[in-house]
Amino acid sequence: MKHFLISAVVSAVLLTACGDDISSNANNEDAAKVFSITKSLHVDESQHILTMSLENWETMMCVVEGDNFTWKKVNINFRPDSFAYAFDGDELVLYGVYNGKPGDSKSLVGGIPGNLYGKWSKKNRYANQTMNFSKEKVEISYQYNHDLYWNEHSDFMNSYFMSEIIRTLGGSYPEILPYTIWSIDTADVLANAENNGAVFTSKTKTSATIEMLGKTYTVNVKDVDLYLQEDGPFIAEENRYLQAEVSNGDTVCTVVDILQYMNADYCKAEYKDHLNLGEWEYSNHEKFTAAVAYQIDTGYDFEHCVARIAAKSYYDLNLPR
């Protein structure tokens, strides 16, 4: 499967609410995706507090009414986002406000020092966020370079996911987190292989064969994807898909990890056992329930399956003596 639209940095700042003017476009030359948002803005300059808000926004959602799941157009309100702001030299620092207290911060550059209004940006190797403040609105854009991120994070046999598999096969407590497949660290994999007596007899970016204490194991990434939601109230949130296997030749341990923000395909009663639900507010302030995402995670069963076929079993090593 290679149906990804745009990959995001796992730790990137993603949208938590969308604006009343949303668009996305792709640059085919550099495979970058741009999401643009406009929100209303209120600034208390005396307290250095800014609030970005959205009301009466029209979008498609999966509305839950009893046993019915209906994909339909709705007008909704979002909870306002408040930030304390300060200036540190040539940087604008925004602090999330939670229960009246400052929380996590992020720094932006490029504007006029000491002046909130204007264009400020935050960049890293894979993503660029720009916020353009004016008296009554803020225009926000997020740009992600899919190809660069994917090229540098697709060597899955050199990921923390592989390190966790090796440690589990070597008798450590079984903890194999599927999302760590995008965290690449070749040195960590090699160190864990050496510490646990594992030898790679074959290895590609998506599969490997390991010899450990006279036993042979294969690891195979069958299907993997990481891409951003392109529309709706969850625009720019990260969707992921993973199917991988570890086998000793007799037993096959399979992990499936899916997180898909809602679309019409999953807005059906047949998927209700795997839908995450949330409370929302119509523009008239009436509350309603909507499905947020389709999610499957078999990671717990997978990591314990790997422990049961391990060269050194965690269970055997930790049985009462």
N, C-alpha and C positions, 0 to 999 in steps of 0.2 A: 504494500500500500504506500503510495506517495501522493496523497491527495491534499497535503498540507497547503494552507493558504499563506500563512505567515507565522514564523516562529518568534517567540518572545524569550527574553532572558527570564529564567525562572524567578529570579529575585527582582525583576523590573517592577516599577510602580505602574500598576494597571488601573483602569478606570473603575471607580466605585459608584459613579452615577453619571448619567449622560446629559448632554445639553439639549436645548430646544432647536439647535441647528447642527445637525450631525451629518458628516459625509466621510467617505473613504475613497482613496484612489491609489492605484499601484503604478510605479515607475518600472516599466518592463526592462529598462536598461540595467538598473542596479537592484532589482527585485525588492525594493523598499516599499513598505505599505505605510500610508499616512492616514490617521484618523483625526478629524477635526471636530471640535465641540465648541459651542457658545453657551455660556451660562450668565444669568443675571448676577450682578455684583453689588454688594453693599459694603462700604468701608467706614469703620469708625476710626478716624485718623488719630483721635486723642488717646484711644486705648490700644491702637495698633492691632485691631481685629478686623479681618475681612470674612465675609460670608458669601459663598457661591450657592445659588439656589435655582430650582427648576420646578415649575408648576404647569399643569395642564399640557403635558407632553404626550403626543400621540405616537403609539407604537403597537407592535404585535406582541401578544403574550399568551401563555397557556393558562387560561383561567379554570380553576377547579370549582365546580358547583355540584356538591354531593358526590356521586359516582361518575360524573361527566367531566371530561377534560376537553376544553374547547380552545382552539387556536383562533384568536380574534383580535380585532383592533380595539384598543382601549386608550383612554386619556388618563394619565396618572400624575401624581405628585411625588417628588423625591424629597427625602429629608435633607435640609440644607447642610452644607459642609462648611465648618468654621475653622479658621486658622488664625493664630497669632503670627505676626510678622515682625521681623527686625532686620537691621542692616549690619553686616560685618564686613567692613572695608568695601570692596566692590561686589559683595555677595548679598542677595536677598535670601533670608532664611525664613522658611515657613514651618510653623509648628502646628500639628494637628491638635485641636482642642477637644478633650474628652472629659465630660462631667465638670466643665469649667476649668480644667487644668491642662497645661501644655503637654503634648505627647511627643511622638517621633517627629524628627525634623528632616527637611531636605533643603539644600542650598541651590540657588540659581544664579546665573551670571549674565552679563550682556546689557543690562539696563543702566540707567543713570543712578549712581550711588546716592542713597538717601531719598530716592523718589520711586514710590511703588509703581506709578503709571508708566507704561512702556512695555517693551518686549524683553522677557527674561527666559533663559534656557537652562536645561540640565542635560548633559550629554554623557554617554559612555560609549563603549566600543560598538554596541549593538543597537542602541536606542537613543533617541533625541526627543525631549519634551520641551515645548515652547509655550509660555503663558504670556498673553498680551493683554495687559490691564488697561481699561479706560474707565471713565467715571461711573458708568452704569452696567458694564458687562466685562467679561473676561473671555477671550478666545484662546482655546487650548488646542494644541496639536501634538500628536504622538507619532513618531516615525520609527519603524523597526526594519532593520536590514536582515531579512530572512536568510538569504544564502550564506552570509558571513557567519551568522550564529550556527546554522545547521552544519556547515562545513567544519566548524571548530568544536562541535559537540555531538558528533555522530559516530565517534569511535567507541562504541558501546562496550566492547570487551576491555577497555581501559577506563571504565567508569567506577564510581563508588558502588554502584549496583553489583558489579563483578567482584569488587573487594568484599562486599558483604556476603556474597555467595561463597567465596573462598574461605572466609572466616567461619561461616556456618558449616561447611564441609570439613573444616579442621576442628570442629568441636566447640566453637564459641556459641554463646546464647543466640538462638535463631532470630535475627532481626534483619530483614531484607526489604528495604523501602523502595517500591517501584519507581518513584519519581527521581531517585538518585541516578537513574540511567543517563540523565543529561549532565551529571556532574563528572567531568573528565579529570582524572589524575593518574597518569601512567605510573608515576613513582609509587603511589600508594598501592596500586595493584601488584606491582613487582615485589614490593616489600612484604605484602601479605602472602603472596605466593611463596616467597622464600621462608617466611616464618612458619608456614603451615605445611611445608614439604610438597608444594604443588608445582608441577612442571607442565608448561604449555607444549603440547606436541603439534598443535596446529592452532592458528589464530587469524581471524579476519576482523573487520569492524563489527560484524554482526553474529559471529559464531566462534566457538573455540572448543578444543578438546584438551582435557586436563588429566594428567596422571597424578594420583595421590595415594601413597601407602598401598601400592599394588592394585588400586582400583582406577577405573577409567570413567570420566564424566564428560558429557557434552553439554554445552550451553548454547542456546540458539535463540536469537531475537527473531521471532516469526513476523512481527508486524509492529511498527512504531510510528507515531505521529505526534506533532506538537504544533499547534496553530492557534490563531486568535479568532475570536468571534467577530464577525464583520458587521453585524447589525443588531437592532433591538436594544433593550435596556441593559444588556450584558456586553455591549460592544467593547472590543479590546480585552475582554477577559480570556484567560488561557484555557483552551481545550487540549486534552491529551488522550492518547490511545497507546496501549502497550499490550502485546501478547508475547510472552517469552517462556522458554522451557529449560529445565535442567533434568538430565537423565543419567542413570547409571547403567543403561542397557536393558534393565528389567522394568524399572519404575520411571514414569515421566511426571515430573512436577511442573504444572502450568500456572502461570500468573496472568491474570487479565486485569488491567487497570484502565478504566474509561471515565473521563469527566467531560461531558458535552453539555455546554449551556444550551438552553432550550431553543428548539426550532419546531416547525410543524410536524416533522417526521416522528418525534418522540412524544408529542402531545396526544397520547392515547392511553386509554385505561389499561391496555395490556402491559404497559411499562410502569404502572403505578408503584410497584414494589421497589423500583429503582429510581424514583423521582424525588428530588429534594424540594420541599415546599416552603414557601415564605409568605408572610403577610404584607400586603401592599395597600395603597390608598388611591382610589379614583380621584379625579380632579374635584369632585363634589364632596371629598373627604370621607366618603363611604369606604369601609374596609373590605378587602377581598383577598382570597387565597390564590396564589399562582405557583405553578411548577417552575423552579429556578433552573434545575439541571438534571440530566440523566447521569447516574453514577453507578459503576460497578468496581469493586476492589476486592480481589481474592488474595491479597498479599499475606494475610495471616495464615491461611491454609497452605499457601505456597512455601513460606519460610519454614513451617513445621514439617512439610513434606520433604524439603531439602535436608532438614536436620535428621529425619528418619533414615535417609539413604547415605548419610555422611560417612566419610572414611573414619572419623572419630565422632561417635554420636554424643551430642550434648546430653541426651537423656541417660546414656550409659555412664558417662563421666560424672554425672551429678546424682546418681542413685544413692540412697542412704547406704552407708557401709556397715 
